[in-house]
C-alpha cells in the first residue's frame, strides 16, 4: 500500500500517575474555595501520545503510509525517532526549538477518576505548518489548536483532498458557526455520542441532517458499537465484545485509523466502520495509546471472526 494519508493533529506526551487512594477522601466540598492538596503517586509512566501520533501509529500497524502533520518542541527527539523506527515519515512534523512539546499530565485514583493538566506548547503554532504542497488520497483533521485545525481544513479543501473531521477534545473551542464552516469543508464527520449531542446542539441540526451534506457521519458508542449515517440511511455497526478492558486511552484514535484505512482502500463505509471497531477493541486491551502490537493477519482474523469480512489486503 503506497498511498499517503495526511494525519493532522496534536503530537504530545502523556504522563500518567496513579494515586493509591480515592480523591473523594481528600477533596472536601466545603473546602473547595481554598483547595490545596498533594497526592503521593508511587506509579507513573510516560507515553507517546497526541491524536496525530496515535492515529499514525495504528495506521502503520495496518500497513498504511501515514504522514503526521504537527508541531513539537525541542524535547521530542525520542518520539520522532520512535516514529521513524516504525517506518512513519516525519517530514511534516515541525520542530520548534524554543518550545516544549504538548504535554498532558494525568493523575488517576483507584476509582479511575482523573485530574489532568494540559500544556499545549508547540501545538499553539500548528497553523504555520503548511501542507499545501502535499498530495494524498485522504486526510484527517484531528484535535489540535483551533487555528491549526482550520488552517489544515481549508488547505485540504482547496487541494481537493477529502478529510475526516474529528472534533474530539477540541470541542470547547468550536461554536456553532465554527462547526458549520468545518462541516462545509469536510467529507466525513466522526464523533463519540457526547460530542455528537454537543454538535447537534450547537449547529441546530441532527446527525442525520448533517450527514446529508457529507459522505458520512460516524458516531461511536463505546461498548454499543457505532452508528453510520450515509446516503440517507442510519446503520448500526455492532460492537466487538472485549473480554479484557485495560485502558480506553487512545481508543478513539485507533478507531479513526481503521476508518481511514477502509476509506483509502475503497472499502464500503460499513466495512470501514467494522474495521474501526476492531481497531478500537484491540487498543482497549493494552495500557497507553501506542502499546498494542497486533500483526496485520491478526487484525484481518478478528475482522473476519467478528463480522465475516474478508480483507486480503491485510493478510
C-alpha positions in Angstrom: 0.0 0.0 0.0 1.7 3.2 -1.2 -1.0 5.9 -0.9 -0.3 8.5 1.8 -2.8 9.7 4.5 -2.2 13.1 5.9 -2.8 13.0 9.7 -3.2 16.5 11.1 -3.4 16.9 14.8 -1.6 17.0 18.1 1.7 15.2 18.8 2.1 15.0 22.6 3.5 13.3 25.6 1.1 11.8 28.2 2.5 11.5 31.8 0.1 9.2 33.8 0.4 8.8 37.5 -1.7 6.6 39.8 -2.7 7.7 43.2 -3.1 4.7 45.5 -6.3 6.1 47.1 -9.5 8.0 46.4 -9.8 11.7 45.5 -13.1 11.9 47.3 -11.4 11.2 50.6 -9.1 14.2 50.2 -11.1 16.8 48.3 -13.8 18.1 50.6 -16.7 20.1 49.1 -16.7 22.6 52.0 -13.0 23.4 51.4 -13.1 23.7 47.6 -12.7 27.5 47.7 -9.2 27.2 49.3 -8.1 23.9 47.7 -4.5 22.8 48.4 -3.9 19.1 48.1 -1.0 16.8 47.2 -1.2 13.2 46.1 1.6 10.6 46.6 1.8 8.7 43.3 4.2 5.7 43.5 3.3 4.6 40.0 4.0 6.8 36.9 4.6 6.2 33.2 5.3 8.5 30.2 3.6 7.6 26.9 3.9 8.8 23.4 0.5 10.3 22.5 -1.4 13.1 20.8 -4.1 12.4 18.3 -1.9 12.6 15.2 0.7 10.4 16.8 -1.8 7.8 17.9 -3.7 7.7 14.6 -0.4 7.4 12.7 0.7 4.6 14.9 -2.4 2.5 14.3 -2.4 3.2 10.6 1.1 1.9 10.4 0.0 -1.3 12.1 -2.4 -1.7 9.3 0.3 -1.3 6.7 -0.8 2.2 5.6 1.5 5.2 5.0 0.5 7.9 7.4 2.1 11.3 7.2 1.6 13.1 10.5 1.3 16.9 10.4 2.1 18.5 13.7 4.4 20.7 15.7 6.7 19.6 18.6 9.3 21.2 20.8 13.0 20.6 21.4 12.2 17.6 23.7 10.6 15.3 21.1 13.8 13.7 19.6 13.0 10.3 21.1 9.3 10.4 19.9 10.4 11.3 16.4 13.0 8.5 16.4 10.3 6.0 17.6 8.1 7.1 14.7 10.9 6.7 12.2 11.6 3.3 13.6 8.1 2.2 12.7 8.5 3.5 9.2 6.5 6.7 9.7 7.6 9.6 7.6 8.1 12.6 10.0 8.9 15.3 7.4 5.7 17.2 8.2 6.3 17.3 11.9 7.9 20.7 12.5 10.3 21.1 15.4 10.2 24.4 17.3 13.4 24.6 19.3 12.1 27.4 21.6 9.1 25.5 22.9 8.1 22.3 24.6 6.1 19.5 23.0 2.4 19.5 24.1 2.1 17.5 27.3 -0.8 16.1 29.3 -0.3 15.3 33.0 -2.9 12.9 34.3 -3.4 11.6 37.8 -5.9 8.8 38.3 -7.2 7.3 41.6 -8.4 3.8 42.4 -11.9 4.7 41.1 -10.4 5.7 37.7 -11.3 9.3 38.3 -8.8 11.7 36.6 -7.3 15.1 37.3 -5.5 16.4 34.2 -3.5 19.4 33.2 -2.6 20.1 29.6 0.3 22.3 28.3 -0.3 23.0 24.6 3.3 24.1 23.9 4.3 23.8 20.3 0.8 22.9 19.3 -0.2 26.5 19.6 1.8 27.2 16.4 0.5 24.3 14.3 -1.3 26.6 11.8 2.1 27.6 10.5 2.8 24.0 9.4 1.8 24.4 5.7 0.8 21.2 3.9 -0.3 22.9 0.7 2.3 21.2 -1.5 1.3 17.7 -0.3 -0.8 15.1 -2.1 -2.8 12.4 -0.5 -5.9 10.3 -1.1 -7.4 11.0 2.3 -6.6 13.1 5.4 -7.9 13.6 8.9 -8.2 16.9 10.9 -8.0 15.7 14.5 -7.8 17.7 17.7 -5.1 20.4 17.6 -5.1 24.1 18.2 -8.2 25.7 16.7 -6.2 27.9 14.3 -4.3 24.8 13.2 -7.4 22.7 12.6 -9.0 25.5 10.5 -5.7 26.1 8.6 -5.3 22.4 7.7 -9.0 22.0 6.8 -9.0 25.0 4.4 -5.8 23.9 2.7 -7.0 20.3 2.3 -10.3 21.5 0.9 -8.5 23.9 -1.5 -6.4 21.0 -2.7 -9.4 18.7 -3.2 -8.2 16.2 -0.6 -11.2 14.7 1.2 -10.8 14.6 5.0 -12.4 13.3 8.2 -13.2 15.9 10.8 -12.6 14.6 14.3 -13.7 17.2 16.8 -12.7 15.3 19.9 -11.1 17.2 22.8 -11.2 20.4 20.8 -15.0 20.6 21.3 -14.9 23.5 23.8 -13.1 25.7 21.2 -15.8 25.4 18.5 -19.0 27.4 18.5 -21.9 26.7 16.1 -20.6 28.9 13.3 -17.2 27.3 13.6 -18.7 23.8 13.3 -20.8 24.8 10.3 -17.7 26.1 8.5 -15.7 23.0 9.3 -18.5 20.7 8.2 -18.7 22.6 4.9 -15.1 21.7 4.2 -15.0 18.1 5.4 -16.1 14.9 3.8 -16.7 12.7 6.9 -17.5 13.6 10.5 -16.6 11.3 13.3 -17.6 11.9 17.0 -18.5 10.0 20.1 -22.0 10.2 21.5 -21.4 13.1 23.8 -19.6 15.1 21.1 -22.4 14.3 18.7 -25.0 15.7 21.0 -23.0 18.9 21.5 -22.5 19.3 17.7 -26.3 18.9 17.3 -27.0 21.4 20.0 -24.5 24.0 18.6 -25.5 23.7 15.0 -29.2 23.1 15.4 -29.0 20.1 13.2 -29.3 16.4 13.8 -26.6 13.9 12.8 -28.9 12.7 10.0 -29.3 16.2 8.7 -25.5 16.9 9.0 -24.9 13.7 7.0 -26.9 15.0 4.1 -24.1 17.4 3.3 -21.3 14.8 3.8 -20.2 11.5 2.6 -20.8 10.0 6.0 -21.2 10.7 9.7 -19.8 8.1 12.2 -20.9 8.2 15.8 -19.0 5.9 18.2 -21.0 4.4 21.1 -18.4 2.7 23.2 -19.4 -0.8 24.1 -22.5 -0.4 21.9 -20.6 -0.1 18.7 -21.2 2.8 16.3 -23.8 4.4 14.1 -23.1 5.2 10.5 -25.2 7.8 8.7 -24.8 7.8 4.9 -27.0 8.0 1.8 -30.0 8.9 4.0 -29.7 5.7 6.0 -28.7 5.1 9.6 -26.9 1.8 10.1 -25.9 0.3 13.5 -22.5 -1.2 13.5 -22.5 -3.9 16.2 -19.6 -3.7 18.7 -16.7 -6.1 19.1 -17.1 -7.8 22.5 -14.0 -7.2 24.6 -13.0 -9.6 27.3 -10.2 -7.7 28.9 -10.7 -3.9 29.2 -7.4 -2.4 30.3 -7.3 1.3 29.2 -9.5 3.3 27.0 -6.9 6.0 26.3 -6.4 6.3 22.5 -9.3 4.0 21.6 -10.9 6.8 19.5 -7.7 7.4 17.7 -7.3 3.7 16.9 -10.9 3.7 15.6 -10.2 6.7 13.3 -7.2 4.8 11.9 -9.4 1.8 11.0 -11.9 4.1 9.4 -9.3 5.9 7.3 -7.7 2.7 6.2 -11.0 1.5 4.8 -11.7 4.8 3.1 -8.3 4.8 1.4 -8.7 1.2 0.3 -12.1 1.9 -1.2 -14.0 -0.4 1.2 -17.7 0.1 1.8 -18.4 2.6 4.6 -19.9 -0.2 6.7 -16.8 -2.4 6.4 -14.6 0.6 7.2 -16.6 1.1 10.3 -16.3 -2.5 11.2 -12.5 -2.4 10.9 -12.6 0.8 13.0 -14.5 -1.1 15.8 -11.9 -3.9 15.6 -9.0 -1.5 16.0 -10.6 0.2 19.0 -11.2 -3.2 20.7 -7.6 -4.2 20.1 -6.3 -0.9 21.6 -8.5 -1.1 24.8 -6.8 -4.3 25.8 -3.5 -2.6 26.4 -2.2 0.3 28.5 -1.4 3.5 26.8 -2.3 4.7 23.3 0.6 3.1 21.4 1.4 -0.2 23.1 -0.8 -2.6 21.1 1.1 -4.7 18.6 -1.2 -6.9 16.5 0.0 -8.2 13.2 -2.0 -7.4 10.0 -3.0 -11.0 9.8 -4.3 -11.0 13.4 -6.3 -7.8 12.6 -7.7 -9.5 9.5 -8.6 -12.6 11.5 -10.5 -10.6 14.1 -12.4 -8.7 11.3 -13.5 -12.0 9.8 -14.3 -13.6 13.1 -16.4 -10.6 14.3 -18.1 -9.5 11.1 -17.4 -12.2 8.4 -15.4 -9.6 6.4 -12.5 -10.9 4.3 -9.7 -8.4 3.9 -7.0 -9.9 1.6 -5.0 -6.7 1.6 -4.4 -7.1 5.3 -3.2 -10.7 5.1 
